[in-house]
Amino acid sequence: MAMTKNYGPVLAKVRVGKGKLLDKQKYNAILYAENFNIAISYLNNTDYWNYLSKFSQTTPSTLEIEKALFEYYYEELNKCIKYSPEEGKIFLNFLHDYELISILADLLRSKYYGVDFKSFHNTLTRKIFLEKNKISYEKLDTILELFQEKTLIPKLKQMISETVNDINRLTLQIKCTFWKTFLEVVKEKIGRQKLLTEIFQMQLLKENIMLIVRLKSIGAPNSLIKQYITPFSLDEEKTFEKILMAQDITTFATSTAEEYSVILKEFIEKIPNFKADELETEYNRMIARKAYKVFLAYPFQPDIAYGYIILKRYEINDVMNMLKAKLLPVSIENLKKVLILPIFF
C-alpha cells in the first residue's frame, strides 16, 4: 500500500481512542455526583485525568475547566492529524480550522466592541489552538497563519482587511466562507468516504437550519439569511427557499408533504418539536449516531478518524457540561437535556 494511503497508524489510534470513550457507568457516576470534587474523581484512571487532576484539590472556574478540556481535544485531534495519510488529513484539518474560525470571530467582535486584549485573552478558552504554536494573536494575520487549509487564508484575509460596518454580518460571512470551502473539498474528494460525506452533510444541515431558525426569530429579512446559507445539494437549496418563504417555520415543517431525502426529512421533522437550543442538541445527537457508524465500516478510509474525532468532541463537551454543572450548579434534569453521547446507552 502506498504511504499516502497507509491508514494503519491512525486506525490504531482510533481503536485505542474508541476503547477509552466513557461508558454508561462513568457518565452516570459523574452526572449524579453530589459535588464537583466527587464528579472529577470519577475521571481518575482516564485520559481526562492528565488535564483535570490539577483541579482535584481546588475549585476551578468554569473557564479553567473549558481551557483544560480544549487542550485535551487539541491534543487528540492533532494526534489523528499526525497519523493520518494525506487523503484523510485534509478533512481533519478542517475540524482544526473550525476552532480557529470561532477564535477569529470572537476576536473580531471583541475588537469591534472595544474589549481590551487582556480581557479577551483571559476569557478565551480555545487559546490552546494558538499558544502551542507560540503565535501572538493580538495581530489577526498571525492567526491566519495557523489555518491548515491554506485556501482559506486569502479569503479570510480579504474579509478582515475591509472596513467593518456590521460585525455580525462579518462573522456570518467568515463562517459561511469556511463551510463553502469545506463543501468544495468534500465534493471534490467524494469517493469511498461515503460515511464521511454523510456526516459532513448532516453537520452542514445543522449549520444551515440553525442559522435560518435563529435569524428568522430576530426578524432578519430572507434576502440577508439567504446570503449565508450553504446548501449541500440543489434539493436542499430548493427546500431552504421554501422554508424562508414560509410565514412560520414550524407550520411548514409539520404540514409539508414534499418528498425529501432521508437525512433532510429527518432534520426538518425535528423543527416543530424543540426550541432553538434543544434543536441544536437533537441535531448533534443525530450527527453522533451517524459518526458512530464509522466503527462498523471499512477501516482504511478517511471516515474512521473523522467520525471518531466528531464523537470525541461531543464527549469532551459532555464532560465539560457535567463538570460545569457541578460548579454552577445546574439541576440533573436540565443537564441531561444537553448531553449528547448518552443516546448510545
Secondary structure, DSSP 8 states (H G I E B T S, - for coil): --GGG--HHHHHHHHHHHHTS--HHHHHHHHT-SSHHHHHHTTTTSTTHHHHGGGTTS---HHHHHHHHHHHHHHHHHHHHHHS-HHHHHHHHHHHHHHHHHHHHHHHHHHHTT--HHHHHHH-S-THHHHTTT--TTSHHHHHTT-SSTTHHHHHHHHHHS--S-HHHHHHHHHHHHHHHHHHHHHHT-SS-HHHHHHHHHHHHHHHHHHHHHHHHTT--HHHHHHT---SSHHHHHHHHHHHHSS-HHHHHHH------HHHHHHHHHGGGS-HHHHHHHHHHHHHHHHHGGGGS-SSSTHHHHHHHHHHHHHHHHHHHHHHHHHTT--HHHHHTT--GGGG-
